[in-house]
Amino acid sequence: MSKVSNVFLGLALVGFIAYQIYKLPKFSNGDALASFSATLIDGNTLSSEDLKGSIVLLDFWGSWCGPCRKESPDLVQLNKDYANKTFKKATRFEIVSVAIETNESRWKAAIEKDQLHWKNHIVQLDRFSSPLAKQFGVKEIPTKYLIDEQGTIIGVNQSFKEIRQYLDTQIEF
């Protein structure tokens, strides 16, 4: 290979690694949940304080995002399987969906079509420039944070299998 080819490959590799680092979420395991407040689909306000005592899956998604929509059945099943369980330390399991959008009607239609029937739906209409996306360092979706009952992040972008494994260890029998 020529020197030019080697330089080009080296720059491409550096660029790829830099992009991978750039798109990482802002928080990681062990970090405290950042304080936030947002309006829910029903007009009520949800704050991070309201989630204390619950195990929370904070799910950033979009109605326009193919990989997000592909995960919808897994989210629905997760909610069905764990929303009414009794946990050792937590009062409940909750999904908080944060939609990174530009079109509110498309967002509402996606919730209905995908049967995302839980109460905590937030829409942010400035996509990745929206307040919650910036606050949580969300640069790609889907992005998920699993948060324990004390407000500590215990998983970032885990698989549904990993989320289930954690939840199973927290169920009170």
Backbone as a ProteinNet text record, in pm:
[ID]
protein_1_A
[PRIMARY]
MSKVSNVFLGLALVGFIAYQIYKLPKFSNGDALASFSATLIDGNTLSSEDLKGSIVLLDFWGSWCGPCRKESPDLVQLNKDYANKTFKKATRFEIVSVAIETNESRWKAAIEKDQLHWKNHIVQLDRFSSPLAKQFGVKEIPTKYLIDEQGTIIGVNQSFKEIRQYLDTQIEF
[TERTIARY]
83.6	0	88	34.6	109.3	94.1	179.6	172.7	39.5	-10.1	-138.3	-251.2	-249.6	-352	-343.7	-224	-205.9	-254.2	-223.2	-268.9	-421.1	-479.5	-625.2	-689.5	-639.3	-694.2	-678.9	-564.2	-541.5	-639.2	-661.4	-757.3	-900	-933.4	-1066.9	-1088.5	-988.2	-998.4	-1011.8	-933.1	-942	-1079.9	-1129	-1262.3	-1371.3	-1361.3	-1459.7	-1459.6	-1342.7	-1332.5	-1385.6	-1352.2	-1401.1	-1553.8	-1612.6	-1758.1	-1821.3	-1762	-1815.4	-1813	-1708.7	-1698.5	-1799.9	-1814.5	-1907.7	-2051.1	-2093.3	-2234.1	-2267.3	-2167.2	-2195.3	-2287.6	-2382.7	-2467.4	-2382.3	-2437.9	-2364.6	-2337.5	-2430.1	-2419.1	-2384.3	-2328.6	-2294.2	-2331.7	-2309.7	-2344.1	-2281.9	-2363.5	-2317.9	-2348.2	-2379.6	-2414.5	-2555.9	-2578.7	-2712.5	-2799.1	-2927.2	-3021.4	-3023.3	-3006.7	-3011.1	-3152.8	-3163.8	-3292.9	-3356.6	-3483.8	-3554.2	-3702.4	-3769.3	-3913.5	-3961.8	-4074	-4127.2	-4277.5	-4343.2	-4487.6	-4516.9	-4608.1	-4649.7	-4757.7	-4786.7	-4886.4	-5023.7	-5053.5	-5183.5	-5187.2	-5075.5	-5069.9	-5013.8	-5001.8	-4943.3	-4791.9	-4732.3	-4587.7	-4526	-4415.8	-4338.5	-4201.5	-4157.5	-4022.5	-3945.1	-3816.6	-3731.8	-3764	-3807.1	-3844.7	-3963.5	-4054.8	-4171.7	-4132.7	-4013.3	-3968.9	-3892.1	-3857.7	-3783.7	-3864	-3795.4	-3860.5	-3899.7	-3895.7	-3930.7	-3806	-3811.5	-3711.4	-3764.2	-3680.9	-3726	-3641.9	-3709.9	-3643	-3673.7	-3573.7	-3586.2	-3546.8	-3646.1	-3628.5	-3642.3	-3533.1	-3534.9	-3557.2	-3658.3	-3696.1	-3756.4	-3798.7	-3867	-3960.2	-4071.2	-4168.2	-4109.2	-4010.8	-3945.3	-3826.2	-3792.3	-3672.3	-3706.7	-3659.6	-3686	-3642	-3517.4	-3474.8	-3556.8	-3601.7	-3685.9	-3819.4	-3879.9	-4011.5	-4000.7	-3888	-3865.9	-3861.9	-3818.8	-3812.6	-3948	-4045.8	-4174.4	-4235.9	-4240.6	-4299.3	-4224.8	-4093.3	-4016.6	-4049.8	-4067.1	-4105.4	-4244.2	-4336.8	-4473.5	-4471.9	-4397.8	-4391.7	-4323.9	-4219.4	-4151.3	-4248.3	-4326.3	-4424.6	-4529.7	-4579.1	-4678.8	-4623.2	-4498.7	-4439.3	-4399.6	-4368.8	-4311.9	-4388.9	-4482.3	-4550	-4627	-4676.7	-4757.1	-4686.5	-4557.4	-4480.9	-4450.2	-4424.1	-4380.3	-4229.9	-4159.3	-4013.6	-3963.7	-3842.5	-3782.9	-3768	-3712.2	-3685	-3766.1	-3803.6	-3873.9	-4025.1	-4093.3	-4239.1	-4301.5	-4230.7	-4285.4	-4178.1	-4212.2	-4130.8	-4207.3	-4139.3	-4203.6	-4116.5	-4182.6	-4115	-4148.4	-4046.4	-4064.8	-4011.5	-4100.9	-4063.9	-4045.9	-3930.2	-3900.9	-3883.9	-3979.2	-3976.9	-3899.3	-3803.8	-3722.1	-3788.1	-3864.6	-3957.1	-3952.9	-4025.8	-4060.6	-4210	-4281.7	-4422.6	-4501.5	-4577.5	-4652.1	-4759.9	-4828.5	-4934.7	-4877.6	-4762.4	-4697.3	-4653.8	-4607.1	-4569.2	-4688.7	-4801.2	-4920.7	-4970.8	-4964.6	-5007.6	-4918.1	-4788.9	-4696.1	-4723.5	-4755.1	-4787.9	-4908.2	-5010.8	-5130.6	-5102.7	-5037.8	-5010.9	-4925.5	-4823.5	-4733.3	-4784.5	-4898.2	-4963.4	-4873.4	-4813.8	-4726.6	-4813	-4884.2	-4987.2	-4934.3	-4848.6	-4808.1	-4822.3	-4825	-4862.6	-4751.7	-4627.4	-4517.4	-4461	-4528.8	-4482.7	-4454	-4331.8	-4287.2	-4247.1	-4282.7	-4237.3	-4148.7	-4040.2	-3947.7	-3940.5	-3991.8	-4011.3	-3890.9	-3778.6	-3658.3	-3554.9	-3602.5	-3514.9	-3396.3	-3275.7	-3157.5	-3115.8	-3180.5	-3155.8	-3250.6	-3339.5	-3438.2	-3371	-3434.5	-3373.4	-3332.9	-3421.3	-3387.1	-3279.2	-3282.5	-3178	-3041.7	-3035.9	-2909.7	-2867.6	-2963	-2932.5	-2876.3	-2931.2	-2888.3	-2784.5	-2740.8	-2635.9	-2679.6	-2806.5	-2859.1	-2829.3	-2748.3	-2709.9	-2754.5	-2809.1	-2868.4	-2976.4	-3071	-3177.2	-3188.3	-3235.3	-3279.6	-3162.7	-3188.5	-3097.3	-3179.6	-3126	-3198.6	-3110.5	-3172.3	-3108.5	-3196.3	-3138.1	-3207.7	-3164.1	-3261.5	-3235.4	-3297.2	-3221.5	-3275.1	-3361.2	-3416.8	-3512.6	-3450.6	-3318.8	-3251.7	-3212.3	-3240.9	-3208.3	-3068.2	-3011.2	-2877.5	-2889.7	-2814.8	-2814.9	-2739.3	-2806.7	-2746.3	-2726	-2772.8	-2752.5	-2775.1	-2688.3	-2701.6	-2703.8	-2810.5	-2827	-2810	-2868.6	-2866	-2963.4	-2939.6	-3034.4	-3157.4	-3266.3	-3385.6	-3360.6	-3277.2	-3241.1	-3170.4	-3077.9	-3006.5	-3100.7	-3193.3	-3290.8	-3377.8	-3424.9	-3507.6	-3430.6	-3304.8	-3224.1	-3215.6	-3194	-3188.1	-3323.4	-3430.6	-3562.3	-3598.3	-3562.7	-3592	-3523.5	-3404.1	-3334	-3397	-3478.7	-3538.7	-3680.2	-3739.4	-3877.2	-3881.1	-3982.8	-4004.2	-4098.5	-4058.4	-4143	-4218.2
-118.2	0	124.5	228.7	353.8	431.8	529.4	613.7	686.2	730.4	802	710.8	586.6	491	467.1	452.2	430.9	550.5	669.5	790.7	798.5	771.6	774	672.4	550.2	448	488.2	546.2	592.1	701.6	796.5	904.4	851.2	757.9	697.8	625.9	553.4	482	579.7	683.3	785.7	851.3	883	942.2	849.7	722.9	624.6	614.2	605	595.1	722.5	837.7	964.9	971.1	924.9	925.1	831.4	714.3	619.4	679.8	750.4	816.1	930.1	1008.6	1121.7	1078.2	965.8	927.1	852.3	828.3	764.6	852.7	791.9	871.5	940.5	1045.1	1128.5	1056.7	973.7	910.4	763.2	706.8	565.3	502.5	373.3	300.6	367.1	380.3	439.9	587.9	653.3	795.2	811.6	924.6	956.5	1007.8	975.6	1026.8	1178.3	1243.3	1389.1	1436.5	1543.9	1601.5	1658.7	1627.2	1680.3	1693.4	1767.6	1784.8	1800	1734.1	1740.6	1717.6	1760.3	1742.5	1609.1	1534.3	1404.6	1421.7	1315.4	1315.7	1358.1	1329.5	1365.6	1507.8	1581.6	1719.6	1735.8	1627.1	1634	1649	1692.2	1707.7	1587.9	1538.8	1431.7	1487.6	1463.3	1504.1	1381.5	1394.5	1283.5	1245.2	1340.4	1311.4	1215.1	1224.5	1136.3	990.4	966.7	831.6	764.5	840	782.3	666.9	560.3	441.9	340.1	379.4	290.5	249.3	131.7	94	151.4	225.6	299.8	263.3	242.5	232.3	361.6	447	573.7	546.8	550.9	508.1	627.3	665.2	769.6	702.3	747.5	683.7	787.3	744.7	832.3	752.2	812.9	745.1	721.1	798.8	792.9	697.3	640	557.6	409.4	348.8	207	115.2	125.5	39.6	59.8	182.4	209.4	136.4	149.7	88.1	-64	-115.2	-260.4	-310.6	-225.2	-261.9	-252.2	-189.5	-166.8	-293.8	-404.7	-525.9	-571.7	-555.8	-592.9	-501.6	-372.4	-279.2	-310.9	-338.8	-372.8	-497.7	-599.1	-722.3	-699.3	-619.5	-586.4	-518.8	-425.4	-356.8	-455.1	-542.2	-641.7	-734.5	-774.6	-872	-815.4	-686	-632.2	-516.6	-455.9	-337.1	-365.9	-486.9	-518.9	-611.8	-626.3	-712.2	-638.8	-715.9	-662.3	-682.2	-576.1	-579.2	-570.9	-619.8	-622.1	-482	-389.7	-255	-147.6	-173.2	-72.8	-86.5	25	22.1	-31.7	-10.7	-55.8	-43.8	-94.7	-77.7	14	114.2	207.9	231.6	244.3	287.2	433.9	513.7	654	668.8	693.3	708.1	855.2	888.3	1025.6	1023.6	1081.6	1081.9	1201.9	1173.7	1275.7	1297.6	1404.2	1419.8	1559.4	1571.9	1701.3	1709.5	1598	1591.8	1521.7	1599	1543.9	1444.6	1467.4	1375.5	1239.7	1239.8	1113.6	1035.7	1108.3	1048.4	979.9	1050.5	993.2	872	879.5	766.7	644	666.2	555.2	490.1	570	515.6	422.4	466.4	384	259.6	278.3	165.5	58.3	101.8	7.1	-38.5	14.6	-22.3	2.8	120.3	159.5	218	130.8	171.9	182.1	280.2	317.5	468.2	519.6	660.4	761.1	720	816	832.5	916.8	949.9	1099.6	1131.4	1269.3	1288.9	1402.7	1433.5	1557.3	1552.8	1664.7	1693.7	1807.7	1835.7	1899.7	1905.8	1960.3	1851.6	1729.6	1613.7	1617.8	1607.3	1596.3	1729.2	1836.6	1967	1991.7	1898.3	1915.2	1911.6	1970.7	1979.9	1845	1745	1616.7	1542.1	1552	1487.6	1547.5	1678.3	1744.2	1708.4	1713	1685.9	1545	1448.1	1309.6	1267.9	1362.6	1333.2	1235.6	1239.1	1147	1201.1	1126.8	1166.7	1066.1	953.4	853.6	781	729	651.4	517.6	416.4	417.6	428.1	499.3	506.3	476.4	389.9	349.5	361.6	409.2	410.8	329.3	231.3	158	217.8	256.4	332.3	258.9	243.6	171.9	264.2	206.3	278.3	396.1	400.2	512.1	622.6	602.8	703.7	689.9	570.2	544.1	470.4	515.2	447.9	316.4	207.5	75.1	5.6	67.5	9.3	113.1	110.5	200.9	115.9	132.1	61.3	-89.9	-143.3	-287.3	-356.3	-482.9	-563.4	-589.7	-628.5	-660.4	-781.5	-871.9	-987.9	-942.1	-848.4	-796.7	-721.6	-645.2	-572.7	-671.9	-774.9	-877.5	-950.6	-980.9	-1049.7	-966	-836	-749.3	-746.1	-723.3	-714.8	-844.6	-957.5	-1086.7	-1099.8	-1042.1	-1049.7	-957.9	-862.9	-766	-800.7	-901.2	-939.5	-1006.7	-969.6	-1032.1	-1150.9	-1262	-1383.6	-1413.8
0	0	0	-55.3	-61.3	69.3	88.4	207.1	214.8	101	96	143.9	99.6	142.1	292.2	344.3	488.1	569.1	521.4	589.8	586.2	470.5	457.3	551	554.8	643.6	789.9	824.7	961.1	1001.2	912.7	940.2	950.7	864.5	868.5	1001.4	1046.8	1174.5	1290.5	1292.1	1397.2	1394.6	1275.9	1262.6	1313.5	1280.8	1326.3	1478.5	1537.6	1683.7	1749.6	1695.7	1750.7	1744.8	1634.5	1622.3	1724.5	1745.3	1842.9	1983.1	2015.6	2146.5	2156	2049.9	2047.1	2075.3	2017.1	2029.1	2157.8	2243.6	2371.5	2455.3	2526.7	2616.6	2723.2	2780	2875.2	3007	3050.8	3181.7	3166.7	3273.2	3271.8	3406.1	3416.8	3539.1	3660.7	3765.6	3889.7	3902.1	3791.3	3796.5	3852.8	3916.3	3966.9	3852.2	3858	3759.4	3767.3	3654.4	3649	3679	3751.9	3784.8	3657.8	3634.6	3518.7	3547.8	3462.6	3468.1	3325.2	3292	3156	3158.8	3052.5	3039.5	2971.9	3032.8	2979.4	2873.1	2802.1	2696.1	2747.7	2876	2932.5	2988.3	2975.9	3022.4	3162.4	3236.6	3370.1	3359.5	3469.5	3474.3	3545.1	3490	3551.5	3585.3	3707.8	3745	3789.2	3790.1	3834.3	3978.3	4058.4	4197.2	4204.6	4107.2	4104.1	4083.3	4032.8	3999.4	4112.7	4215.6	4329.6	4387.7	4417.5	4472.7	4366.3	4239.7	4128.7	4052.5	3993	3893.3	3762.6	3691.7	3574.6	3453.3	3341.6	3212.7	3139.1	3124.7	3053.3	2909.1	2820.7	2681.7	2587.7	2524	2422	2287.5	2213.5	2088.2	1994.7	1876.6	1782.3	1693.5	1657.5	1569.4	1430.8	1393.9	1262.5	1262.2	1377.2	1395	1380.1	1271.7	1246.5	1359.2	1406.6	1517.2	1645.1	1668.7	1786.4	1773.6	1658.5	1637.2	1640.6	1597.1	1600.2	1744.8	1838.8	1980.2	2050.9	1988.5	2055.1	2113.3	2039.9	2100.1	2226.2	2228.7	2347.6	2465.4	2439.1	2545	2598.8	2507.8	2548	2636.5	2596.8	2674.6	2809	2810.9	2935.6	3032.2	2981.4	3064.2	3116.5	3029.6	3072.3	3179.1	3162.4	3253.4	3388.7	3396.3	3520	3583	3514.3	3569	3697.3	3713.4	3831.5	3929.6	3915.7	4006.6	4136.4	4240.2	4368.1	4376.2	4409.2	4413.7	4557.1	4579.7	4712.8	4770.5	4692.9	4742.3	4670.7	4547.4	4466.4	4482.4	4464.3	4471.3	4342.8	4228.7	4099.9	3991.3	3872.5	3752.9	3658.9	3604.8	3513.6	3390.8	3277.4	3155.6	3135.3	3110.2	3074.9	2932.7	2839.7	2699.3	2665.4	2610.6	2568.8	2417.5	2348	2201.8	2150.2	2063.9	1997.7	1862.1	1847.1	1734.9	1672.5	1563.2	1505.1	1477.1	1490.7	1454.1	1564.7	1640	1753.9	1712.3	1603	1562.4	1519.3	1455.1	1416	1541.5	1642.9	1770.3	1835.8	1845.1	1906.9	1829.1	1696.9	1614.1	1637.3	1653.3	1677.9	1813.4	1914	2046.6	2035.1	1963.7	1947.4	1862.5	1749.4	1660	1727.6	1803.4	1869	2005.7	2049.3	2175.9	2297.2	2299.3	2409.6	2521.8	2589.6	2685	2827.8	2850.5	2984.7	2993.7	3115.3	3134.6	3105	3112	3106.3	2965.8	2887.1	2751.7	2744.5	2703.2	2688.7	2543.2	2485.8	2350.7	2355.4	2282	2267.3	2117.3	2075.5	1932.7	1863	1928.3	1864.5	1837.7	1826.9	1807.1	1901.9	1851.1	1937	1999.4	1960.4	2022.8	2139.3	2165.9	2272.2	2409.1	2508.5	2641.9	2702.4	2697.5	2759.3	2681.1	2548.6	2468.9	2502.6	2514.6	2551	2692.5	2784.8	2924.8	2943.8	2869.7	2884.3	2780.6	2699.9	2602.6	2495.8	2458.2	2358.1	2219	2146.2	2011.4	1907.4	1954.9	1865.9	1944.2	1871.6	1934.2	1862.8	1933.6	2072.6	2170.1	2278.8	2392.3	2516.5	2601.8	2721.9	2845.4	2953.1	3084.2	3178.9	3247.2	3352.3	3484.9	3566.3	3688.2	3806.1	3913.2	4029.4	4115.4	4221.1	4306	4380.6	4390	4456.8	4359.1	4230.5	4131.1	4074.3	4084.8	4031.6	3898.8	3800.7	3670.4	3686	3649.7	3665.1	3531	3423.3	3291.7	3182.8	3083.3	2969.1	2842.6	2766.2	2638.5	2652.9	2759.1	2779.1	2684.2	2661.2	2584.3	2671.5	2608.8	2686	2775.5	2731.4	2813.6	2941.4	2929.7	3047.3	3140.9	3084.9	3167	3242.4	3174.2	3238.4	3348.4	3322.1	3423.2	3549.8	3534.8	3651.4	3723.5	3648.5	3708.9	3781.3	3723.4	3787.1	3922.5	3936	4065	4168.7	4125.2	4216.1	4259.3	4196.6	4229.8	4366.8	4442.3	4573.1	4555.4	4606.9	4592.7	4716.5
[MASK]
+++++++++++++++++++++++++++++++++++++++++++++++++++++++++++++++++++++++++++++++++++++++++++++++++++++++++++++++++++++++++++++++++++++++++++++++++++++++++++++++++++++++++++++

